[in-house]
Amino acid sequence: MLPDSRGYFGEYGGKFVPETLMPALSELESAYAEAVADRRFQQEFKRLCRDYIGRPTPLYHAQKLSEKTGGATILLKREDLAHTGAHKINNALGQGLLARCMGKTRIIAETGAGQHGVAAATVCAMLGIECIVYMGTEDIRRQASNVYRMKLMGAEVRPVTSGSRTLKDAINEAIRDWVSNVGNTHYLLGSVVGPHPYPMIVRDFQSIIGRETREQVMADYRRLPDYLVACVGGGSNSIGLFHPFFDDENVKFVGVEAGGTGIASGHHSATLVTGRTGVLHGTKSYLMEDEHGQIMETRSIAPGLDYPGVGPEHSFYKDIGRASYVTVDDAQALEGFRLLCETEGIIPALESAHAIYHAAKIAAELDREKLIIVNLSGRGDKDLDIVNDALGISI
Ligand SMILES: *Cc1c(COP(=O)(O)O)cnc(C)c1O
């Protein structure tokens, strides 16, 4: 069972952090091991997943979408119906409970699009823990409604003005804060990235997606799916769906990265498809850097996919051939967005629209008996301004 005891998935992962953070990572690792073995912790997580998040989320047969492609049967795992509108809350809840177990009185988080910041602020309000969210000023400008939501729930949003003033810079600031306040502070990291044990902990909390999916597809179809398709930013919604099916060799995993304005344009976030290995934010993984070792600027129409790194477990899946990774560009994602709105009456997050587009494409080439499950990682309300600018649909 990976990662190994040093936090490696094959050659990826590990803990590349300043010496001052090593005790905090060890404390987190042992608190997590205790929580895994503690029936009361597990019961409380389960109860709040049900009563607060609204789990299990449905596995929905998208009949009209399937008919439109003329091929395979497409099922949607409805993470868009989880509280706050995306899968991020699963991990935020788990880590919030863990912070409380460790006696931490202060939680810090980073956010790009604001979805993880909102999930962290939500859980902190519910648990009564102080919450500080680092966010680049460029993202604050693009995602104003999420900033407002965080503030309503009592979180402090700290603007980050360094670098490109986006997610990568917000993570740097959060790590800096953690170094100076490790005693009373938990860093609630939002995806399967960062130093060990984060990629493991976030994966485990998000694996509720894949475990439910397995039960639901067995109950409804008496068989496992042929394909699992999910978008990949840092990689948490995809790993959460994939991981519980790791040993089922006939279930193919497809991760969809953001192709931005096209791979040739250089403006994209296709880390696994185009990147090379290196160290970013405490972990060894694929990442996007130029020939001088500088982290590259990334771009995507979906703010949640706009990150130059990716989880180490995905890097491992890529190298051993367990998953394949593809890109869908901005224009195609918008097509996926409209397709789901018009065929199913569901407005997807732009991130999830990347997965929808690719699933529809492969469905068209397959027989009707084949089953494709797409992780609908979030709802699209947050993206209506971006879509309006891009498609120019006026009301
Ligand atoms: C944040 C986000 C993503 C990307 O993050 P992962 O860690 O790759 O899952 C995808 N979809 C939605 C709706 C998001 O909010």
The ligand as a Gaussian input file, in Angstrom:
#p B3LYP/6-31G(d) Opt

LIG

0 1
 C      -10.317000      22.697000      -7.104000
 C      -11.177000      22.034000      -8.095000
 C      -10.663000      21.091000      -9.023000
 C       -9.207000      20.779000      -9.150000
 O       -8.580000      20.268000      -8.022000
 P       -8.212000      18.729000      -7.857000
 O       -7.379000      18.688000      -6.638000
 O       -7.439000      18.316000      -9.103000
 O       -9.464000      17.974000      -7.747000
 C      -11.555000      20.458000      -9.871000
 N      -12.877000      20.736000      -9.847000
 C      -13.404000      21.632000      -8.989000
 C      -14.869000      21.891000      -9.015000
 C      -12.577000      22.316000      -8.096000
 O      -13.112000      23.208000      -7.247000

